[in-house]
Amino acid sequence: MFASTKLIAAFSVVAAAAAAVLAAPAVFDPSGAKIDIVYRPHLTSPVEGDSWPIGSQQTVTWDASDIPPEALYQTGVLLLGHLVDGSSNEHLDIENPLASGFQIKNGAVNVTVPKVFPRSDYIVVLIGDSGNASGKFSITLV
């Protein structure tokens, strides 16, 4: 009985370690290695006060000058959301990304402004292995 208790304890330690490794976020690396890294580039446009007409082409930019080598192959998703005063909810439209599959290292992605309700509290959120939001901007009728 004592041997089976030790065996169960050893198995539990191995299972817990495996679960911790499998739960860690990973970045794709073509070499096949699993890399754990969080890289949050600063969004440089749009900035607070910008105005995007519906249907126009816009470029969202971020500073990728300090991207670590481990994040060179990260791809991103760009989501549109909006902020409401007094709420921390970003109201992200995850069903309709503005862009996806682009390389974070490029520092920019072009988008077509969707047909949405005009308002002045829109944000874009860049998601790679973490999310970071722009300042509030407007989407207007043409």
N, CA and C atoms as a LAMMPS dump frame, in Angstrom:
ITEM: TIMESTEP
0
ITEM: NUMBER OF ATOMS
426
ITEM: BOX BOUNDS ff ff ff
-5.0000000000000000e+02 5.0000000000000000e+02
-5.0000000000000000e+02 5.0000000000000000e+02
-5.0000000000000000e+02 5.0000000000000000e+02
ITEM: ATOMS id mol type element x y z
1 1 1 N 0.824 -1.183 0
2 1 2 C 0 0 0
3 1 3 C 0.874 1.255 0
4 2 1 N 1.992 1.217 0.748
5 2 2 C 2.883 2.366 0.818
6 2 3 C 3.455 2.68 -0.563
7 3 1 N 3.799 1.638 -1.344
8 3 2 C 4.357 1.833 -2.684
9 3 3 C 3.328 2.466 -3.61
10 4 1 N 2.066 2.065 -3.495
11 4 2 C 1.041 2.647 -4.37
12 4 3 C 0.791 4.11 -4.022
13 5 1 N 0.928 4.504 -2.757
14 5 2 C 0.775 5.907 -2.358
15 5 3 C 1.891 6.744 -2.973
16 6 1 N 3.127 6.213 -2.951
17 6 2 C 4.246 6.925 -3.569
18 6 3 C 4.042 7.049 -5.077
19 7 1 N 3.547 5.988 -5.693
20 7 2 C 3.313 6.003 -7.13
21 7 3 C 2.252 7.037 -7.498
22 8 1 N 1.188 7.096 -6.732
23 8 2 C 0.128 8.083 -6.977
24 8 3 C 0.666 9.497 -6.78
25 9 1 N 1.459 9.714 -5.751
26 9 2 C 2.038 11.039 -5.498
27 9 3 C 2.959 11.449 -6.644
28 10 1 N 3.794 10.516 -7.109
29 10 2 C 4.706 10.825 -8.209
30 10 3 C 3.925 11.137 -9.486
31 11 1 N 2.895 10.347 -9.757
32 11 2 C 2.063 10.594 -10.934
33 11 3 C 1.387 11.96 -10.844
34 12 1 N 0.922 12.335 -9.672
35 12 2 C 0.263 13.637 -9.479
36 12 3 C 1.211 14.789 -9.769
37 13 1 N 2.457 14.666 -9.33
38 13 2 C 3.448 15.715 -9.583
39 13 3 C 3.713 15.836 -11.082
40 14 1 N 3.879 14.712 -11.768
41 14 2 C 4.128 14.73 -13.208
42 14 3 C 2.921 15.308 -13.949
43 15 1 N 1.719 14.916 -13.561
44 15 2 C 0.51 15.425 -14.215
45 15 3 C 0.359 16.925 -14.004
46 16 1 N 0.643 17.405 -12.8
47 16 2 C 0.543 18.844 -12.521
48 16 3 C 1.563 19.628 -13.339
49 17 1 N 2.768 19.105 -13.459
50 17 2 C 3.801 19.784 -14.248
51 17 3 C 3.411 19.818 -15.726
52 18 1 N 2.885 18.719 -16.225
53 18 2 C 2.461 18.679 -17.627
54 18 3 C 1.321 19.653 -17.876
55 19 1 N 0.382 19.743 -16.957
56 19 2 C -0.737 20.68 -17.105
57 19 3 C -0.247 22.116 -17.116
58 20 1 N 0.721 22.436 -16.285
59 20 2 C 1.256 23.805 -16.236
60 20 3 C 1.942 24.163 -17.546
61 21 1 N 2.683 23.236 -18.118
62 21 2 C 3.368 23.496 -19.382
63 21 3 C 2.361 23.645 -20.513
64 22 1 N 1.374 22.785 -20.561
65 22 2 C 0.39 22.837 -21.631
66 22 3 C -0.504 24.057 -21.536
67 23 1 N -0.699 24.614 -20.344
68 23 2 C -1.568 25.771 -20.164
69 23 3 C -0.874 27.074 -20.51
70 24 1 N 0.435 27.088 -20.625
71 24 2 C 1.173 28.327 -20.896
72 24 3 C 0.91 28.794 -22.322
73 25 1 N 0.755 30.125 -22.538
74 25 2 C 0.565 30.617 -23.898
75 25 3 C 1.823 30.376 -24.724
76 26 1 N 1.634 30.073 -25.988
77 26 2 C 2.778 29.787 -26.848
78 26 3 C 2.727 30.651 -28.092
79 27 1 N 3.862 30.913 -28.64
80 27 2 C 4.009 31.666 -29.873
81 27 3 C 4.506 30.702 -30.935
82 28 1 N 3.969 30.803 -32.149
83 28 2 C 4.426 29.934 -33.226
84 28 3 C 5.868 30.264 -33.585
85 29 1 N 6.661 29.247 -33.677
86 29 2 C 8.057 29.387 -34.092
87 29 3 C 8.301 28.297 -35.128
88 30 1 N 8.709 28.659 -36.34
89 30 2 C 8.875 27.651 -37.38
90 30 3 C 9.91 26.585 -37.052
91 31 1 N 10.754 26.819 -36.067
92 31 2 C 11.736 25.799 -35.701
93 31 3 C 11.087 24.662 -34.925
94 32 1 N 9.826 24.855 -34.494
95 32 2 C 9.119 23.82 -33.756
96 32 3 C 9.234 23.955 -32.257
97 33 1 N 10.023 24.884 -31.772
98 33 2 C 10.171 25.073 -30.33
99 33 3 C 8.975 25.838 -29.781
100 34 1 N 8.586 25.525 -28.568
101 34 2 C 7.515 26.256 -27.901
102 34 3 C 8.145 27.408 -27.129
103 35 1 N 7.652 28.619 -27.383
104 35 2 C 8.213 29.808 -26.76
105 35 3 C 7.104 30.54 -26.02
106 36 1 N 7.342 30.887 -24.773
107 36 2 C 6.383 31.636 -23.978
108 36 3 C 6.865 33.074 -23.878
109 37 1 N 6.077 33.993 -24.431
110 37 2 C 6.472 35.397 -24.419
111 37 3 C 5.221 36.261 -24.503
112 38 1 N 5.268 37.402 -23.859
113 38 2 C 4.195 38.382 -23.976
114 38 3 C 4.808 39.635 -24.584
115 39 1 N 4.275 40.04 -25.721
116 39 2 C 4.761 41.236 -26.398
117 39 3 C 3.567 42.13 -26.672
118 40 1 N 3.606 43.349 -26.157
119 40 2 C 2.496 44.29 -26.299
120 40 3 C 2.975 45.576 -26.967
121 41 1 N 2.959 45.633 -28.287
122 41 2 C 3.404 46.86 -28.954
123 41 3 C 2.424 48.007 -28.717
124 42 1 N 2.96 49.209 -28.634
125 42 2 C 2.145 50.405 -28.435
126 42 3 C 1.469 50.792 -29.752
127 43 1 N 0.134 50.953 -29.723
128 43 2 C -0.585 51.404 -30.915
129 43 3 C -0.3 52.885 -31.145
130 44 1 N 0.078 53.236 -32.372
131 44 2 C 0.388 54.63 -32.695
132 44 3 C -0.693 55.299 -33.541
133 45 1 N -1.556 54.523 -34.16
134 45 2 C -2.733 55.085 -34.821
135 45 3 C -3.784 53.99 -34.969
136 46 1 N -5.04 54.346 -34.8
137 46 2 C -5.571 55.7 -34.662
138 46 3 C -5.269 56.274 -33.275
139 47 1 N -5.366 57.585 -33.193
140 47 2 C -5.188 58.278 -31.92
141 47 3 C -6.494 58.976 -31.565
142 48 1 N -6.601 59.34 -30.304
143 48 2 C -7.807 60.011 -29.842
144 48 3 C -8.077 61.245 -30.696
145 49 1 N -9.311 61.357 -31.148
146 49 2 C -9.71 62.492 -31.972
147 49 3 C -9.728 62.202 -33.464
148 50 1 N -9.094 61.103 -33.915
149 50 2 C -9.147 60.746 -35.333
150 50 3 C -10.585 60.457 -35.737
151 51 1 N -10.855 60.593 -37.025
152 51 2 C -12.186 60.32 -37.555
153 51 3 C -12.056 59.459 -38.807
154 52 1 N -12.768 58.349 -38.838
155 52 2 C -12.732 57.429 -39.963
156 52 3 C -14.101 57.414 -40.647
157 53 1 N -14.215 57.806 -41.896
158 53 2 C -15.485 57.684 -42.614
159 53 3 C -15.791 56.214 -42.938
160 54 1 N -17.041 55.829 -42.795
161 54 2 C -17.469 54.469 -43.136
162 54 3 C -17.086 54.175 -44.584
163 55 1 N -16.544 52.997 -44.828
164 55 2 C -16.154 52.566 -46.165
165 55 3 C -14.765 52.998 -46.589
166 56 1 N -14.121 53.862 -45.817
167 56 2 C -12.779 54.329 -46.187
168 56 3 C -11.718 53.295 -45.825
169 57 1 N -10.555 53.432 -46.461
170 57 2 C -9.397 52.602 -46.132
171 57 3 C -8.578 53.343 -45.084
172 58 1 N -8.201 52.649 -44.016
173 58 2 C -7.408 53.247 -42.946
174 58 3 C -6.251 52.315 -42.63
175 59 1 N -5.189 52.878 -42.087
176 59 2 C -4.04 52.084 -41.667
177 59 3 C -3.902 52.186 -40.161
178 60 1 N -3.916 51.042 -39.499
179 60 2 C -3.668 50.972 -38.059
180 60 3 C -2.187 50.665 -37.899
181 61 1 N -1.506 51.428 -37.04
182 61 2 C -0.063 51.246 -36.867
183 61 3 C 0.289 51.038 -35.401
184 62 1 N 1.426 50.39 -35.196
185 62 2 C 1.952 50.172 -33.853
186 62 3 C 3.47 50.162 -33.94
187 63 1 N 4.105 50.386 -32.815
188 63 2 C 5.568 50.43 -32.746
189 63 3 C 6.1 49.018 -32.548
190 64 1 N 6.689 48.465 -33.595
191 64 2 C 7.259 47.116 -33.522
192 64 3 C 8.783 47.162 -33.472
193 65 1 N 9.343 48.319 -33.154
194 65 2 C 10.803 48.469 -33.171
195 65 3 C 11.499 47.654 -32.087
196 66 1 N 10.773 47.31 -31.039
197 66 2 C 11.392 46.567 -29.937
198 66 3 C 10.917 45.116 -29.87
199 67 1 N 10.434 44.586 -30.99
200 67 2 C 9.92 43.213 -30.987
201 67 3 C 11.056 42.235 -30.693
202 68 1 N 10.865 41.366 -29.707
203 68 2 C 11.917 40.394 -29.402
204 68 3 C 11.989 39.312 -30.484
205 69 1 N 13.146 38.718 -30.668
206 69 2 C 13.298 37.682 -31.698
207 69 3 C 12.28 36.549 -31.548
208 70 1 N 11.899 36.247 -30.317
209 70 2 C 10.954 35.152 -30.08
210 70 3 C 9.557 35.464 -30.609
211 71 1 N 9.261 36.733 -30.872
212 71 2 C 7.923 37.123 -31.325
213 71 3 C 7.879 37.465 -32.816
214 72 1 N 8.95 37.215 -33.536
215 72 2 C 9.008 37.61 -34.943
216 72 3 C 7.949 36.944 -35.811
217 73 1 N 7.467 35.793 -35.422
218 73 2 C 6.498 35.071 -36.246
219 73 3 C 5.081 35.159 -35.707
220 74 1 N 4.862 36.043 -34.737
221 74 2 C 3.522 36.211 -34.181
222 74 3 C 2.586 36.818 -35.211
223 75 1 N 1.374 36.303 -35.271
224 75 2 C 0.349 36.913 -36.114
225 75 3 C -0.697 37.546 -35.216
226 76 1 N -1.451 38.475 -35.779
227 76 2 C -2.395 39.224 -34.97
228 76 3 C -3.8 39.239 -35.52
229 77 1 N -4.686 39.742 -34.671
230 77 2 C -6.086 39.989 -34.998
231 77 3 C -6.376 41.415 -34.555
232 78 1 N -7.09 42.158 -35.378
233 78 2 C -7.459 43.53 -35.037
234 78 3 C -8.974 43.601 -34.912
235 79 1 N -9.431 44.021 -33.729
236 79 2 C -10.86 44.086 -33.447
237 79 3 C -11.312 45.522 -33.251
238 80 1 N -12.548 45.799 -33.651
239 80 2 C -13.176 47.091 -33.401
240 80 3 C -14.04 46.954 -32.157
241 81 1 N -13.993 47.956 -31.322
242 81 2 C -14.83 47.99 -30.127
243 81 3 C -15.205 49.419 -29.826
244 82 1 N -15.902 49.601 -28.724
245 82 2 C -16.199 50.961 -28.274
246 82 3 C -16.276 50.976 -26.757
247 83 1 N -16.042 52.15 -26.207
248 83 2 C -16.048 52.333 -24.757
249 83 3 C -17.281 53.117 -24.343
250 84 1 N -17.805 52.772 -23.183
251 84 2 C -18.92 53.5 -22.593
252 84 3 C -18.437 54.015 -21.252
253 85 1 N -18.615 55.322 -21.013
254 85 2 C -18.175 55.902 -19.744
255 85 3 C -18.739 55.113 -18.569
256 86 1 N -17.885 54.835 -17.593
257 86 2 C -18.294 54.123 -16.397
258 86 3 C -18.254 52.613 -16.519
259 87 1 N -17.829 52.093 -17.671
260 87 2 C -17.771 50.645 -17.884
261 87 3 C -16.375 50.263 -18.362
262 88 1 N -15.898 49.109 -17.923
263 88 2 C -14.6 48.616 -18.393
264 88 3 C -14.753 47.706 -19.616
265 89 1 N -15.988 47.431 -20.037
266 89 2 C -16.249 46.585 -21.192
267 89 3 C -15.819 47.315 -22.466
268 90 1 N -15.041 46.655 -23.294
269 90 2 C -14.574 47.256 -24.547
270 90 3 C -15.511 46.967 -25.715
271 91 1 N -16.574 46.209 -25.494
272 91 2 C -17.585 45.915 -26.521
273 91 3 C -16.924 45.509 -27.839
274 92 1 N -16.011 44.557 -27.776
275 92 2 C -15.259 44.13 -28.959
276 92 3 C -16.121 43.283 -29.886
277 93 1 N -16.049 43.562 -31.171
278 93 2 C -16.773 42.791 -32.176
279 93 3 C -15.884 41.627 -32.616
280 94 1 N -15.926 40.557 -31.838
281 94 2 C -15.069 39.404 -32.127
282 94 3 C -15.577 38.583 -33.313
283 95 1 N -16.832 38.784 -33.687
284 95 2 C -17.399 38.046 -34.823
285 95 3 C -16.924 38.603 -36.165
286 96 1 N -16.517 39.877 -36.18
287 96 2 C -16.138 40.542 -37.429
288 96 3 C -14.813 41.281 -37.272
289 97 1 N -13.692 40.568 -37.208
290 97 2 C -12.406 41.257 -37.059
291 97 3 C -12.156 42.208 -38.231
292 98 1 N -11.507 43.321 -37.939
293 98 2 C -11.112 44.246 -39.007
294 98 3 C -10.015 43.632 -39.864
295 99 1 N -9.15 42.832 -39.245
296 99 2 C -8.052 42.162 -39.955
297 99 3 C -7.594 40.981 -39.108
298 100 1 N -7.019 39.979 -39.755
299 100 2 C -6.472 38.833 -39.018
300 100 3 C -5.379 38.173 -39.846
301 101 1 N -4.507 37.443 -39.157
302 101 2 C -3.456 36.692 -39.826
303 101 3 C -2.26 37.511 -40.282
304 102 1 N -2.203 38.781 -39.921
305 102 2 C -1.08 39.632 -40.322
306 102 3 C 0.068 39.47 -39.336
307 103 1 N 1.275 39.774 -39.777
308 103 2 C 2.451 39.65 -38.919
309 103 3 C 2.573 40.882 -38.026
310 104 1 N 2.694 40.654 -36.725
311 104 2 C 2.846 41.746 -35.76
312 104 3 C 4.107 42.556 -36.076
313 105 1 N 5.161 41.885 -36.544
314 105 2 C 6.433 42.579 -36.797
315 105 3 C 6.324 43.644 -37.887
316 106 1 N 5.274 43.593 -38.724
317 106 2 C 5.122 44.575 -39.798
318 106 3 C 4.786 45.971 -39.285
319 107 1 N 4.185 46.079 -38.12
320 107 2 C 3.895 47.381 -37.533
321 107 3 C 2.709 48.116 -38.116
322 108 1 N 1.975 47.488 -39.024
323 108 2 C 0.818 48.155 -39.631
324 108 3 C -0.07 47.13 -40.321
325 109 1 N -1.351 47.494 -40.438
326 109 2 C -2.287 46.701 -41.223
327 109 3 C -3.349 47.654 -41.772
328 110 1 N -3.746 47.438 -43.024
329 110 2 C -4.785 48.252 -43.652
330 110 3 C -6.145 47.612 -43.425
331 111 1 N -7.146 48.455 -43.176
332 111 2 C -8.502 47.968 -42.929
333 111 3 C -9.498 48.823 -43.705
334 112 1 N -10.653 48.238 -43.993
335 112 2 C -11.786 48.981 -44.535
336 112 3 C -12.736 49.242 -43.38
337 113 1 N -13.107 50.5 -43.191
338 113 2 C -13.987 50.864 -42.078
339 113 3 C -15.372 50.278 -42.35
340 114 1 N -15.877 49.451 -41.427
341 114 2 C -17.157 48.783 -41.658
342 114 3 C -18.348 49.736 -41.511
343 115 1 N -19.481 49.274 -42.011
344 115 2 C -20.721 50.039 -41.874
345 115 3 C -21.263 49.78 -40.467
346 116 1 N -20.991 50.723 -39.593
347 116 2 C -21.409 50.633 -38.193
348 116 3 C -22.112 51.932 -37.81
349 117 1 N -22.709 51.937 -36.644
350 117 2 C -23.373 53.137 -36.145
351 117 3 C -22.324 54.204 -35.857
352 118 1 N -22.463 55.418 -36.404
353 118 2 C -21.48 56.471 -36.124
354 118 3 C -21.46 56.82 -34.636
355 119 1 N -20.285 56.938 -34.091
356 119 2 C -20.095 57.341 -32.693
357 119 3 C -18.663 57.811 -32.516
358 120 1 N -18.361 58.397 -31.376
359 120 2 C -17.033 58.99 -31.168
360 120 3 C -16.213 58.28 -30.1
361 121 1 N -16.597 57.05 -29.748
362 121 2 C -15.867 56.333 -28.698
363 121 3 C -15.379 54.961 -29.158
364 122 1 N -15.094 54.841 -30.466
365 122 2 C -14.56 53.584 -30.98
366 122 3 C -13.099 53.424 -30.581
367 123 1 N -12.668 52.175 -30.49
368 123 2 C -11.271 51.81 -30.268
369 123 3 C -10.954 50.63 -31.178
370 124 1 N -9.685 50.419 -31.446
371 124 2 C -9.244 49.167 -32.05
372 124 3 C -8.345 48.48 -31.034
373 125 1 N -8.415 47.163 -31.018
374 125 2 C -7.596 46.368 -30.108
375 125 3 C -6.779 45.394 -30.941
376 126 1 N -5.474 45.456 -30.75
377 126 2 C -4.532 44.563 -31.42
378 126 3 C -4.29 43.373 -30.509
379 127 1 N -4.59 42.187 -31.022
380 127 2 C -4.403 40.972 -30.23
381 127 3 C -3.375 40.096 -30.926
382 128 1 N -2.295 39.831 -30.203
383 128 2 C -1.285 38.866 -30.638
384 128 3 C -1.297 37.793 -29.572
385 129 1 N -0.478 37.938 -28.555
386 129 2 C -0.565 37.069 -27.385
387 129 3 C -1.108 37.85 -26.196
388 130 1 N -1.402 39.117 -26.404
389 130 2 C -2.069 39.951 -25.406
390 130 3 C -2.81 41.016 -26.194
391 131 1 N -3.63 41.77 -25.533
392 131 2 C -4.388 42.801 -26.235
393 131 3 C -4.018 44.184 -25.744
394 132 1 N -3.999 45.138 -26.623
395 132 2 C -3.783 46.519 -26.234
396 132 3 C -4.639 47.391 -27.137
397 133 1 N -5.198 48.456 -26.554
398 133 2 C -6.198 49.261 -27.239
399 133 3 C -5.657 50.627 -27.645
400 134 1 N -6.266 51.173 -28.685
401 134 2 C -5.961 52.53 -29.141
402 134 3 C -6.717 53.533 -28.273
403 135 1 N -6.465 54.806 -28.532
404 135 2 C -7.288 55.855 -27.959
405 135 3 C -8.632 55.881 -28.677
406 136 1 N -9.618 56.565 -28.088
407 136 2 C -10.944 56.657 -28.696
408 136 3 C -10.878 57.494 -29.973
409 137 1 N -11.623 57.062 -30.987
410 137 2 C -11.722 57.81 -32.235
411 137 3 C -13.144 57.702 -32.748
412 138 1 N -13.458 58.467 -33.784
413 138 2 C -14.817 58.496 -34.337
414 138 3 C -14.899 57.705 -35.628
415 139 1 N -16.062 57.124 -35.86
416 139 2 C -16.425 56.61 -37.174
417 139 3 C -17.639 57.422 -37.589
418 140 1 N -17.571 57.982 -38.798
419 140 2 C -18.605 58.903 -39.253
420 140 3 C -19.196 58.445 -40.577
421 141 1 N -20.338 59.019 -40.913
422 141 2 C -20.908 58.81 -42.231
423 141 3 C -20.023 59.52 -43.237
424 142 1 N -20.016 59.063 -44.455
425 142 2 C -19.167 59.659 -45.495
426 142 3 C -19.586 61.083 -45.76
